[in-house]
Each structure stands twice: as structure tokens, then as C-alpha cells.
Amino acid sequence: MRKRAEFLAARGGKRLQGPHFLVEARDRGDGEAPRFGLTVTKKIGNAVVRNRIRRRLREAIRTGAADGMAEGYDYVVVARRDLLDLPFETIRAELARRFSRVRARADGDSAPDTRPKDRARAV
């Protein structure tokens, strides 16, 4: 993905938070190959640091994490600073885990939500 409109459209999809990055995924509905985009803000560091993080993320996706991507989806990975010092295998494993969660939801095979339910307070 290269256009701003594509990145903004992905914001309307599923959001998977994590300690090292955020993944936003949106179903395009066309069933074609998945696409991805990377966001590394200036808060993270100078251009050298941001580009190093982008290269690590691209390589992690290329070497195995892309296998978990669902067809017809756009993915945006919003990086955080600690990706710079994280072992490469951890980056790849975390990305693959997030992508497979999106794929499971897309296939309808998602596990039940185990988060605590919101409870109404007595007034």
C-alpha cells in the first residue's frame, strides 16, 4: 500500500494491539492477494532508526509472517520504538500471531472472546 487513502481506509477495520506494534486490518472484499503498509512515526527516532525498523518489519513479513495473512485484506502495522532492540524471531512470531488472528476471524473460526464482559453498574 502506498496511498494515504488506503492507510486511512484500513483504520476502519479490526485493530489488534500489542506491546511492540499495532495491526489494523480491513477486508477489501475482493479476494485478491493481501496488501500491507508500515507506519513508523517521527516520535520513534530519526530517519535512520525509522528505516531500520521498516526494514526489519518488511523482512519479518517476507520470511514467514505473510503466510498468516488473509486473502482480500489490507494490513497496516504501526511500529513502536522497542522493535529496534527486539530479537528478529520475536518480531516474526508476533506478526504471524496477529495476522493469524485476523485470518481466523475472517474465516469465522475465531475462538470465543475471553475478555471480561462490561457489567452495568447499579445506580
C-alpha positions in Angstrom: 0.0 0.0 0.0 1.3 3.4 -0.8 -1.6 5.9 -0.9 -2.8 7.8 2.2 -6.4 6.9 1.4 -5.6 3.2 1.6 -3.9 3.7 5.0 -6.9 5.7 6.3 -9.3 3.1 5.0 -7.5 0.4 6.9 -8.1 2.3 10.1 -11.8 1.4 9.9 -11.1 -2.3 10.2 -10.0 -4.6 13.1 -7.4 -3.3 15.5 -5.0 -5.7 17.3 -3.0 -4.0 20.0 0.3 -5.4 21.1 3.3 -4.3 23.2 5.5 -3.8 20.1 3.2 -2.7 17.4 -0.5 -2.2 16.4 -2.0 -4.1 13.5 -5.0 -2.6 11.7 -6.7 -4.9 9.2 -9.6 -4.3 6.8 -11.4 -6.6 4.4 -11.4 -5.1 0.9 -13.9 -7.8 -0.2 -12.2 -8.6 -3.5 -10.5 -11.8 -2.5 -7.2 -10.8 -4.1 -3.7 -11.0 -2.6 -3.3 -9.3 0.8 -1.5 -6.0 0.9 0.4 -4.3 3.8 1.7 -0.9 4.8 4.1 0.2 7.5 3.8 3.3 9.7 6.8 4.4 11.7 6.2 7.9 13.1 8.9 10.6 13.8 8.3 10.2 17.5 10.3 6.9 17.2 13.5 8.5 16.1 15.4 9.9 13.2 15.3 8.6 9.6 18.0 6.0 10.2 16.1 4.5 13.1 12.7 4.6 11.3 14.1 3.0 8.2 15.9 0.2 10.2 12.5 -0.6 11.8 10.8 -0.6 8.4 13.4 -3.0 7.0 13.1 -5.4 10.0 9.3 -5.4 9.6 9.4 -6.0 5.8 11.8 -8.8 6.3 9.8 -10.4 9.0 6.7 -10.3 6.8 8.6 -11.7 3.8 10.2 -14.6 5.6 7.1 -16.1 7.1 4.6 -13.8 8.7 2.8 -13.2 5.4 1.7 -16.9 5.4 -0.9 -16.0 8.0 -2.4 -13.1 6.1 -6.0 -13.5 4.8 -6.8 -13.0 1.2 -8.5 -9.7 0.3 -7.3 -7.9 3.4 -5.2 -4.7 3.9 -2.9 -4.7 6.9 -1.2 -1.6 8.4 1.5 -2.2 11.0 2.1 0.8 13.3 5.5 0.3 14.9 6.7 1.2 18.3 10.2 2.1 19.4 11.1 -1.2 21.1 11.0 -3.0 17.7 14.5 -1.8 17.2 16.0 -3.9 20.0 13.7 -6.9 19.8 15.1 -10.2 18.5 14.1 -10.8 14.9 12.4 -14.2 15.7 10.1 -12.4 18.2 9.1 -9.8 15.7 8.2 -12.5 13.1 6.3 -14.6 15.7 4.3 -11.7 17.0 3.4 -10.5 13.4 2.4 -14.1 12.4 0.3 -14.4 15.6 -1.6 -11.1 14.9 -2.1 -12.0 11.2 -3.4 -15.4 12.0 -5.9 -13.9 14.5 -7.3 -11.7 11.7 -7.4 -14.7 9.4 -9.3 -16.8 12.0 -11.9 -14.0 12.3 -12.1 -13.7 8.5 -12.7 -17.5 8.2 -15.3 -17.4 11.0 -13.2 -19.8 13.2 -12.4 -17.4 15.9 -12.2 -18.5 19.5 -14.7 -17.2 21.9 -13.9 -13.8 23.4 -12.3 -14.3 26.8 -12.1 -10.7 27.8 -14.2 -9.7 30.8 -17.7 -8.5 29.9 -18.8 -4.9 30.7 -21.1 -5.0 33.6 -23.8 -2.5 34.2 -23.4 -0.6 37.4 -26.3 -0.3 39.8 -27.3 3.3 40.1 
